[in-house]
Amino acid sequence: MKQFNVGILGFGTVGTGVAKILLSQKELLRDRVGAELHLKRIADIDITTVRGIAVGEDVLTTDAASVIDDPDIDIIVEMIGGLTVAREFIIQAITNGKQVVTANKALLASHGNELLELAAAKGVDLAYEASVGGCMPIIKAIRESLVGNRIKAMTGILNGTCNYILSKISDDGSPFDATLAEAQARGYAEADPTLDVEGLDTAHKLAILTAIAYGMKINLNDIYTEGISKITPNDIEFASQFGYRIKLLAISKDLGDMVEARIHPTMIPFDNMLSNVNSTLNAIMVSADAVDQIMLYGHGAGMMPTASAVVGDLADIARNLMSGTTGRVPLLSYQTEKIRRIPILPIDEIHTHYYLRFSALDRPGVLSKISGVLGQHQISIKSAYQKGRKTNGTVPLVMLTHRAKEADVNKALQELDALDVVSGYPVKIRIEDERNQE
């Protein structure tokens, strides 16, 4: 039986999970793939920490170059992370003619065009299913299962840390800082949670998805990104009263000559399936012309779910090698010569509904003054409510708008911020509700 040797770079959480599956499911993989995926070497700067997995001392090394340059290793699995050493190792592996598997979303979002072009030029596969959505096979779905569809839109919850925090605030009413501390204590959030809570991790994933969905270059820089750190229990409570939940959403839409790609806290109605995806789970809905709408749901991170996706890539590569082929599925879904630079619509140009909350003085004429400024900027109010108790002479005034242009809303809020009847900068949360198109 054919044997393919695997070298893992990085013996951290996910690297350990990959090794566990390769060793514990060796016979299952052999039966399904028709070849043996043999774990030959693991490189890490720390090879002494006990990881609960039995690998021989001859498998472990601190010399990554010896793994990359080993002529007997067919597939390199990069589990180091980051943008520097990992990039150098992947380039060297591809240059050496080795197949590569990675879960490094930040690297792909920042340098994916370079790496994927190099892989195509060298005739090797660079597989990255685990970079988006953990165990959810969203990349395989778009590249293979939906190959006959034009993708119209994608909307997803792609960060478990943010979803856990928003779910806990919704359930318990705890403030953001306390909920984040709990998430860190449970191991759901990093000591420095910036990548997660400010939406950057989600942006990396959306940059990859938009590229494979629409046949465009990976473009991280132009994706509007806004995190959840300013969301309050009050806003979550108000949203619930209006029939909405707040989620950090990755939103992408095909506009023909442009693409929408944005990440921000979003109100979605209770009957939207994504509104019921809670805790650390991820989900993504894809709208396409033939299938209408599908949704994938599962663990977006963690040792074994992510390792599962990595091993799935290993199996695909092994099958390709057995057939004497690489590049059977285009790395970015489209043939290389068909990939274009499609511009991303600036956030100021989007049109959507808005939730606006003001801390307004509790006296006659305030509502008409605020609504007058909004009207001057072509913003039509759908409903207005005075909610909550008076604090320091102000009360929460909440408005829901009809569809409006982002630039107009921002201009209006800047003007309202200067009024003496408004205390503090108004809160703005975008609403995605297919039921209301006006």
HELIX and SHEET records of a PDB file:
HELIX    1   1 THR A   13  SER A   24  1                                  12    
HELIX    2   2 LYS A   26  VAL A   33  1                                   8    
HELIX    3   3 ALA A   64  ILE A   68  1                                   5    
HELIX    4   4 VAL A   85  THR A   95  1                                  11    
HELIX    5   5 LYS A  105  LYS A  122  1                                  18    
HELIX    6   6 GLU A  129  SER A  131  5                                   3    
HELIX    7   7 ILE A  138  LYS A  140  1                                   3    
HELIX    8   8 ALA A  141  SER A  145  3                                   5    
HELIX    9   9 GLY A  160  ASP A  172  1                                  13    
HELIX   10  10 PHE A  176  ALA A  185  1                                  10    
HELIX   11  11 THR A  194  VAL A  197  1                                   4    
HELIX   12  12 LEU A  200  TYR A  214  1                                  15    
HELIX   13  13 PRO A  233  GLN A  241  1                                   9    
HELIX   14  14 MET A  273  ASN A  276  5                                   4    
HELIX   15  15 MET A  303  MET A  322  1                                  20    
HELIX   16  16 THR A  336  LYS A  338  5                                   3    
HELIX   17  17 ILE A  347  GLU A  349  5                                   3    
HELIX   18  18 VAL A  366  GLN A  376  1                                  11    
HELIX   19  19 GLU A  406  ASP A  417  1                                  12    
SHEET    1   A 6 LEU A  60  THR A  61  0                                        
SHEET    2   A 6 GLU A  36  ALA A  43  1                                        
SHEET    3   A 6 GLN A   3  LEU A   9  1                                        
SHEET    4   A 6 ILE A  75  GLU A  78  1                                        
SHEET    5   A 6 GLN A  99  THR A 102  1                                        
SHEET    6   A 6 LEU A 126  ALA A 127  1                                        
SHEET    1   B 6 TYR A 224  THR A 225  0                                        
SHEET    2   B 6 VAL A 259  PRO A 269  1                                        
SHEET    3   B 6 TYR A 244  ASP A 254 -1                                        
SHEET    4   B 6 ILE A 151  ILE A 157 -1                                        
SHEET    5   B 6 LEU A 281  ALA A 288 -1                                        
SHEET    6   B 6 ASP A 292  HIS A 299 -1                                        
SHEET    1   C 6 TYR A 224  THR A 225  0                                        
SHEET    2   C 6 VAL A 259  PRO A 269  1                                        
SHEET    3   C 6 VAL A 427  ILE A 431  1                                        
SHEET    4   C 6 HIS A 351  LEU A 361 -1                                        
SHEET    5   C 6 THR A 394  THR A 401 -1                                        
SHEET    6   C 6 ILE A 381  GLN A 386 -1                                        
SHEET    1   D 5 TYR A 224  THR A 225  0                                        
SHEET    2   D 5 VAL A 259  PRO A 269  1                                        
SHEET    3   D 5 VAL A 427  ILE A 431  1                                        
SHEET    4   D 5 HIS A 351  LEU A 361 -1                                        
SHEET    5   D 5 ALA A 404  LYS A 405 -1                                        
END                                                                             
